[in-house]
Amino acid sequence: HGGRCILPALPASACGVLAASLRSRRATPRRRCRALPEALLACVGGGIGATCRFGISRLGAARGWSVWGTMMTNFLGCGLLAISNIIKLTQQQRILLGTGFCGGFTTFSTFAVEAVQLMRKGMYGTAALYVLLSNICGLLVVAMIFRSLRP
């Protein structure tokens, strides 16, 4: 590629803050080009994770699961992220699975919005149960995986 980097030609929306930070004045063209494959891994992993989350959300809505689909998605994401921090992965695999896939797959923002929506509907008990179970079970999933997979 003749020492030229294509990143400056990408729109800021391609990878948001990452693209903007890579275009900063401190990043030399050589550093920008090295970071591009990692940024693309995060984008690809995030796209796959978001697509999987979308599928689970649609499945949950079709079955009347409502917020429970998000909760299960977050449990799965907690488990995957814990596993990715325990097993031997390359830096690129960690970016693809952890930053990318798990970042696109799980979402705190949806969790927060759904909890508030439950409260606005007067479903305070369900909202409290949702918040408690999501946090406690998410922590338990990570703790169990760390305990079972650590030497």
C-alpha atoms as a printed R data frame, in Angstrom:
    type eleno elety resid chain resno       x       y      z
1   ATOM     1    CA   HIS     A     1   0.000   0.000  0.000
2   ATOM     2    CA   GLY     A     2   3.023   2.213 -0.496
3   ATOM     3    CA   GLY     A     3   3.218   3.472  3.096
4   ATOM     4    CA   ARG     A     4  -0.051   5.371  2.809
5   ATOM     5    CA   CYS     A     5  -2.854   4.784  5.238
6   ATOM     6    CA   ILE     A     6  -6.498   4.711  4.190
7   ATOM     7    CA   LEU     A     7  -7.818   5.631  7.652
8   ATOM     8    CA   PRO     A     8  -7.937   9.409  7.107
9   ATOM     9    CA   ALA     A     9 -10.329   8.756  4.207
10  ATOM    10    CA   LEU     A    10 -12.805   6.912  6.455
11  ATOM    11    CA   PRO     A    11 -15.736   8.942  7.759
12  ATOM    12    CA   ALA     A    12 -15.781   9.507 11.523
13  ATOM    13    CA   SER     A    13 -18.961   7.423 11.697
14  ATOM    14    CA   ALA     A    14 -17.085   4.336 10.466
15  ATOM    15    CA   CYS     A    15 -15.809   3.581 13.931
16  ATOM    16    CA   GLY     A    16 -16.719   6.699 15.872
17  ATOM    17    CA   VAL     A    17 -14.307   7.833 18.526
18  ATOM    18    CA   LEU     A    18 -11.703   5.251 17.533
19  ATOM    19    CA   ALA     A    19 -11.367   6.645 14.014
20  ATOM    20    CA   ALA     A    20 -11.182  10.190 15.341
21  ATOM    21    CA   SER     A    21  -8.516   9.281 17.897
22  ATOM    22    CA   LEU     A    22  -6.456   7.476 15.283
23  ATOM    23    CA   ARG     A    23  -6.512  10.611 13.109
24  ATOM    24    CA   SER     A    24  -5.116  12.710 15.940
25  ATOM    25    CA   ARG     A    25  -1.931  14.691 15.378
26  ATOM    26    CA   ARG     A    26   0.014  12.431 17.752
27  ATOM    27    CA   ALA     A    27  -0.587   9.335 15.603
28  ATOM    28    CA   THR     A    28   1.986   9.011 12.862
29  ATOM    29    CA   PRO     A    29   0.904   7.478  9.542
30  ATOM    30    CA   ARG     A    30   2.756   4.281 10.474
31  ATOM    31    CA   ARG     A    31   0.950   4.007 13.849
32  ATOM    32    CA   ARG     A    32  -2.401   4.723 12.191
33  ATOM    33    CA   CYS     A    33  -1.868   1.920  9.689
34  ATOM    34    CA   ARG     A    34  -0.965  -0.576 12.409
35  ATOM    35    CA   ALA     A    35  -4.063   0.355 14.389
36  ATOM    36    CA   LEU     A    36  -6.396   0.020 11.409
37  ATOM    37    CA   PRO     A    37  -6.589  -3.817 11.420
38  ATOM    38    CA   GLU     A    38  -7.435  -3.761 15.151
39  ATOM    39    CA   ALA     A    39 -10.102  -1.113 14.573
40  ATOM    40    CA   LEU     A    40 -11.573  -3.234 11.799
41  ATOM    41    CA   LEU     A    41 -11.584  -6.295 14.083
42  ATOM    42    CA   ALA     A    42 -13.528  -4.311 16.688
43  ATOM    43    CA   CYS     A    43 -15.985  -3.118 14.019
44  ATOM    44    CA   VAL     A    44 -16.496  -6.622 12.592
45  ATOM    45    CA   GLY     A    45 -16.896  -8.192 16.044
46  ATOM    46    CA   GLY     A    46 -19.274  -5.421 17.090
47  ATOM    47    CA   GLY     A    47 -21.367  -5.915 13.966
48  ATOM    48    CA   ILE     A    48 -21.647  -9.647 14.571
49  ATOM    49    CA   GLY     A    49 -22.455  -9.108 18.253
50  ATOM    50    CA   ALA     A    50 -25.094  -6.498 17.490
51  ATOM    51    CA   THR     A    51 -26.661  -8.772 14.875
52  ATOM    52    CA   CYS     A    52 -26.831 -11.642 17.382
53  ATOM    53    CA   ARG     A    53 -28.354  -9.327 19.988
54  ATOM    54    CA   PHE     A    54 -30.912  -8.130 17.451
55  ATOM    55    CA   GLY     A    55 -31.861 -11.747 16.739
56  ATOM    56    CA   ILE     A    56 -32.282 -12.560 20.427
57  ATOM    57    CA   SER     A    57 -34.336  -9.397 20.956
58  ATOM    58    CA   ARG     A    58 -36.651 -10.323 18.058
59  ATOM    59    CA   LEU     A    59 -36.981 -13.874 19.342
60  ATOM    60    CA   GLY     A    60 -37.704 -12.599 22.839
61  ATOM    61    CA   ALA     A    61 -40.322 -10.139 21.612
62  ATOM    62    CA   ALA     A    62 -42.025 -12.845 19.552
63  ATOM    63    CA   ARG     A    63 -42.229 -15.071 22.633
64  ATOM    64    CA   GLY     A    64 -43.286 -12.334 25.039
65  ATOM    65    CA   TRP     A    65 -40.009 -12.332 26.972
66  ATOM    66    CA   SER     A    66 -39.757  -8.533 26.944
67  ATOM    67    CA   VAL     A    67 -36.809  -7.432 29.128
68  ATOM    68    CA   TRP     A    68 -35.762 -10.991 29.908
69  ATOM    69    CA   GLY     A    69 -34.183 -11.348 26.470
70  ATOM    70    CA   THR     A    70 -31.875  -8.436 27.276
71  ATOM    71    CA   MET     A    71 -31.077  -9.955 30.652
72  ATOM    72    CA   MET     A    72 -30.164 -13.312 29.100
73  ATOM    73    CA   THR     A    73 -28.086 -11.555 26.446
74  ATOM    74    CA   ASN     A    74 -26.166  -9.738 29.165
75  ATOM    75    CA   PHE     A    75 -25.615 -13.015 31.082
76  ATOM    76    CA   LEU     A    76 -24.238 -14.656 27.944
77  ATOM    77    CA   GLY     A    77 -22.057 -11.624 27.275
78  ATOM    78    CA   CYS     A    78 -20.720 -11.664 30.847
79  ATOM    79    CA   GLY     A    79 -19.826 -15.307 30.429
80  ATOM    80    CA   LEU     A    80 -18.155 -14.811 27.041
81  ATOM    81    CA   LEU     A    81 -16.165 -11.830 28.264
82  ATOM    82    CA   ALA     A    82 -15.044 -13.746 31.362
83  ATOM    83    CA   ILE     A    83 -13.972 -16.705 29.214
84  ATOM    84    CA   SER     A    84 -12.116 -14.414 26.821
85  ATOM    85    CA   ASN     A    85 -10.131 -13.036 29.762
86  ATOM    86    CA   ILE     A    86  -9.187 -16.497 31.030
87  ATOM    87    CA   ILE     A    87  -8.349 -18.544 27.958
88  ATOM    88    CA   LYS     A    88  -5.243 -17.893 25.938
89  ATOM    89    CA   LEU     A    89  -6.164 -15.520 23.110
90  ATOM    90    CA   THR     A    90  -4.086 -13.306 20.889
91  ATOM    91    CA   GLN     A    91  -4.521  -9.549 21.169
92  ATOM    92    CA   GLN     A    92  -6.470  -9.590 17.897
93  ATOM    93    CA   GLN     A    93  -8.796 -12.357 19.167
94  ATOM    94    CA   ARG     A    94  -9.411 -10.378 22.368
95  ATOM    95    CA   ILE     A    95 -10.307  -7.301 20.345
96  ATOM    96    CA   LEU     A    96 -12.614  -9.293 18.050
97  ATOM    97    CA   LEU     A    97 -14.374 -11.214 20.848
98  ATOM    98    CA   GLY     A    98 -14.142  -8.899 23.879
99  ATOM    99    CA   THR     A    99 -14.209  -5.358 22.585
100 ATOM   100    CA   GLY     A   100 -16.048  -6.134 19.369
101 ATOM   101    CA   PHE     A   101 -18.496  -9.003 19.809
102 ATOM   102    CA   CYS     A   102 -19.262  -8.556 23.518
103 ATOM   103    CA   GLY     A   103 -19.386  -4.776 23.109
104 ATOM   104    CA   GLY     A   104 -21.966  -5.094 20.347
105 ATOM   105    CA   PHE     A   105 -23.806  -8.004 21.941
106 ATOM   106    CA   THR     A   106 -24.395  -6.672 25.443
107 ATOM   107    CA   THR     A   107 -25.721  -3.287 26.366
108 ATOM   108    CA   PHE     A   108 -26.124  -1.406 29.579
109 ATOM   109    CA   SER     A   109 -28.098   1.310 27.850
110 ATOM   110    CA   THR     A   110 -30.906  -1.055 26.852
111 ATOM   111    CA   PHE     A   111 -30.900  -2.505 30.352
112 ATOM   112    CA   ALA     A   112 -31.272   0.972 31.879
113 ATOM   113    CA   VAL     A   113 -34.008   2.058 29.486
114 ATOM   114    CA   GLU     A   114 -35.992  -1.140 30.006
115 ATOM   115    CA   ALA     A   115 -35.733  -0.845 33.789
116 ATOM   116    CA   VAL     A   116 -37.045   2.736 33.675
117 ATOM   117    CA   GLN     A   117 -39.822   1.742 31.262
118 ATOM   118    CA   LEU     A   118 -40.960  -0.949 33.701
119 ATOM   119    CA   MET     A   119 -41.057   1.643 36.497
120 ATOM   120    CA   ARG     A   120 -42.986   4.103 34.318
121 ATOM   121    CA   LYS     A   121 -45.579   1.376 33.756
122 ATOM   122    CA   GLY     A   122 -45.890   0.988 37.517
123 ATOM   123    CA   MET     A   123 -44.181  -2.406 37.463
124 ATOM   124    CA   TYR     A   124 -41.846  -1.564 40.346
125 ATOM   125    CA   GLY     A   125 -41.448  -5.114 41.606
126 ATOM   126    CA   THR     A   126 -40.584  -6.408 38.146
127 ATOM   127    CA   ALA     A   127 -38.157  -3.531 37.631
128 ATOM   128    CA   ALA     A   128 -36.449  -4.203 40.962
129 ATOM   129    CA   LEU     A   129 -36.233  -7.928 40.215
130 ATOM   130    CA   TYR     A   130 -34.843  -7.188 36.757
131 ATOM   131    CA   VAL     A   131 -32.160  -4.842 38.104
132 ATOM   132    CA   LEU     A   132 -31.187  -7.153 40.970
133 ATOM   133    CA   LEU     A   133 -31.113 -10.345 38.922
134 ATOM   134    CA   SER     A   134 -29.234  -8.709 36.055
135 ATOM   135    CA   ASN     A   135 -26.484  -7.438 38.350
136 ATOM   136    CA   ILE     A   136 -26.265 -10.347 40.783
137 ATOM   137    CA   CYS     A   137 -26.492 -13.076 38.150
138 ATOM   138    CA   GLY     A   138 -24.093 -11.264 35.816
139 ATOM   139    CA   LEU     A   139 -21.526 -11.095 38.616
140 ATOM   140    CA   LEU     A   140 -22.186 -14.741 39.533
141 ATOM   141    CA   VAL     A   141 -21.689 -15.884 35.929
142 ATOM   142    CA   VAL     A   142 -18.311 -14.153 35.793
143 ATOM   143    CA   ALA     A   143 -17.278 -15.437 39.253
144 ATOM   144    CA   MET     A   144 -18.247 -19.039 38.405
145 ATOM   145    CA   ILE     A   145 -16.353 -18.949 35.119
146 ATOM   146    CA   PHE     A   146 -13.267 -17.448 36.740
147 ATOM   147    CA   ARG     A   147 -13.432 -20.050 39.503
148 ATOM   148    CA   SER     A   148 -13.906 -23.004 37.183
149 ATOM   149    CA   LEU     A   149 -11.437 -22.008 34.474
150 ATOM   150    CA   ARG     A   150  -8.579 -20.489 36.474
151 ATOM   151    CA   PRO     A   151  -5.775 -22.942 37.297
